[in-house]
Amino acid sequence: MPTFAEVQNEADERGLIRKILKAVAFLGTSETDLPEAILAQGGGLIDLKTAGWKPVGIVTPDGYKFGRDVTKEEVDALGYASSVRTDITKVARSVSFTPLEHGRRHLLELKYGQDLSGITQDPATGEIVWDEVDLPVGEEYKLLILGNDGAATSNWVLGKGYGSVKLADSGEETWGGDSPIANELTLDISVDDETGTPVRHYLGGTGALKFKDVLGFTAGTP
């Protein structure tokens, strides 16, 4: 019979403990295609710029927060202290992050809920002027967030792709103190009409190949 230490050694895999040390995010329009894969056959990332994705840029150290609020219904029964049946009826998903870069047009359009494509920049002074609309019209966007962890020989690339996101809250903005101008943006997630799913998850890299037997997925055809 195996000892507890032997069972634990076989059951646990320290190499699967991941910590996202670097992350980047990109916004796409409703016309942007959510990628089928984020890694090219050579091992690098696919060309997101050519595909129409625009960067969110630098964010605060707390990074990207993924909310998942589950609502369920319970059935109680006579003689039972615990529910005899539970059903998930709603999953409210959200993504929150705080961009530190100020002035990117696509992020201003997301924050203020208005089209700024007709706004021009003065070539002499560099000034840009626009009037904020009274009632924002929330545009639906696509969102892609990529995370990286590990050395080259055991590198992990994680990703979350959202086919339909809309601004839910932009938080407060402060001028002054010791903090840069920044707003925490919270995006609500909906089911994408094209994929029929709210979230597409990506997991790959040399680390995923190194630990493929532990991950337990069936290998696909080359």
Secondary structure as the mmCIF struct_conf table of DSSP 4:
data_model
#
loop_
_struct_conf.conf_type_id
_struct_conf.id
_struct_conf.beg_label_comp_id
_struct_conf.beg_label_asym_id
_struct_conf.beg_label_seq_id
_struct_conf.end_label_comp_id
_struct_conf.end_label_asym_id
_struct_conf.end_label_seq_id
HELX_RH_AL_P HELX_RH_AL_P1 PHE A 4 ALA A 11
HELX_RH_3T_P HELX_RH_3T_P1 ARG A 14 LEU A 16
STRN STRN1 LYS A 22 GLY A 28
TURN_TY1_P TURN_TY1_P1 SER A 30 GLU A 31
BEND BEND1 THR A 32 THR A 32
HELX_LH_PP_P HELX_LH_PP_P1 ASP A 33 PRO A 35
BEND BEND2 GLU A 36 GLU A 36
BEND BEND3 ILE A 38 ILE A 38
STRN STRN2 LEU A 39 LEU A 39
TURN_TY1_P TURN_TY1_P2 GLN A 41 GLY A 42
BEND BEND4 GLY A 43 GLY A 44
STRN STRN3 LEU A 45 LEU A 45
TURN_TY1_P TURN_TY1_P3 LEU A 48 GLY A 52
STRN STRN4 LYS A 54 PRO A 55
STRN STRN5 VAL A 59 VAL A 59
TURN_TY1_P TURN_TY1_P4 PRO A 61 ASP A 62
STRN STRN6 LYS A 65 VAL A 75
TURN_TY1_P TURN_TY1_P5 LEU A 78 GLY A 79
BEND BEND5 ALA A 81 SER A 82
BEND BEND6 VAL A 84 VAL A 84
STRN STRN7 ARG A 85 PHE A 97
STRN STRN8 PRO A 99 PRO A 99
HELX_RH_AL_P HELX_RH_AL_P2 ARG A 105 TYR A 112
TURN_TY1_P TURN_TY1_P6 GLY A 113 GLY A 113
BEND BEND7 GLN A 114 GLN A 114
TURN_TY1_P TURN_TY1_P7 SER A 117 GLY A 118
STRN STRN9 GLN A 121 GLN A 121
TURN_TY1_P TURN_TY1_P8 PRO A 123 THR A 125
STRN STRN10 ILE A 128 ILE A 128
HELX_LH_PP_P HELX_LH_PP_P2 ASP A 131 VAL A 133
BEND BEND8 ASP A 134 LEU A 135
STRN STRN11 TYR A 141 ASP A 149
BEND BEND9 GLY A 150 GLY A 150
HELX_RH_3T_P HELX_RH_3T_P2 ALA A 152 SER A 154
STRN STRN12 TRP A 156 ASP A 169
BEND BEND10 GLY A 176 GLY A 176
TURN_TY1_P TURN_TY1_P9 GLY A 177 ASP A 178
BEND BEND11 SER A 179 SER A 179
BEND BEND12 ILE A 181 ILE A 181
STRN STRN13 LEU A 185 ILE A 189
TURN_TY1_P TURN_TY1_P10 ASP A 193 THR A 195
BEND BEND13 GLY A 196 GLY A 196
BEND BEND14 PRO A 198 PRO A 198
STRN STRN14 ARG A 200 GLY A 204
BEND BEND15 GLY A 205 GLY A 205
HELX_RH_AL_P HELX_RH_AL_P3 THR A 206 LYS A 210
TURN_TY1_P TURN_TY1_P11 PHE A 211 PHE A 211
HELX_RH_AL_P HELX_RH_AL_P4 LYS A 212 LEU A 215
TURN_TY1_P TURN_TY1_P12 GLY A 216 GLY A 216
HELX_LH_PP_P HELX_LH_PP_P3 PHE A 217 ALA A 219
#
